[in-house]
Amino acid sequence: MSFLRRVINDLKKYREYMIFCIKSSIKLQVAGTNLGYFWWILDPLFFMFVYTVFVLVIRGKTNPEFPIFIFCALVPWKWTATSISGSADSIAKKRGILEQIYIPKFIFPLMDVVINLSKFIFGIVVLLVLLPLFKINFSFHIFEAIVVVIVQGVFLIGLSLIIAHLGIYFRDIRNILQFAIQLWFYMSPGIYTLEYIPEKYRFLWWFNPMTTFFYSYRNTFMYNCPPLYLNLFIILIISLILVIIGLIIIYKSDKNYTKVV
């Protein structure tokens, strides 16, 4: 309980600092562009177009709803990929601040996840606009997507905490992650369904959390079905364990970070 109390107290104490950094980072990311926040809308649309054309070239035909099928995967994947890759140096790049004042280090990867969540929300808004254009009806199951977002957020926080710690001691981890993230996407059913995987190997894909996330988002937005609650519950438990492990590791190594970075 004392450990949990410490985490909560740190969040309260540095809440204003976190809000300031999140707002500043978001503004900085769009400050050097002419289209500003509009890029957050164009980015997933562009990749949806590219992957749709790619599949059309390979298969020769596709389902009319296929662009939405891809979009439901690209938006949460973008949140995942940017959060994880950003967490690799989320602590190390704050060296100047850390040498001057004490700040609990776990808030840096946490802020990265929240910043990328804002982009994710932009993508969801675009998705809601696209649904009627592709003649997909809304249903109350759309609200169940909130559960998926929460579980994915906890998962990303847990993973980002651990990667942020590793990024202090293994400087090459960001380069390794670039290849790992690409492989992870193609090993996830983002531009294909599990029906294309041989049945005897299909179960392996369910060890990949993105499979559950992709299918759950598609269920809620496209197919008027509930998300995969049992899978999400299992992922949530694992994610909470990752969060606890990540926090413990970061707090224990807290004093060593400034020496290493």
PyMOL commands that set and color helices and strands:
alter all, ss='L'
color gray80, all
select helices_A, chain A and resi 2-13+15-31+38-59+66-87+92-98+107-133+140-169+173-186+194-196+199-205+209-221+229-260
alter helices_A, ss='H'
color red, helices_A
deselect
rebuild
show_as cartoon
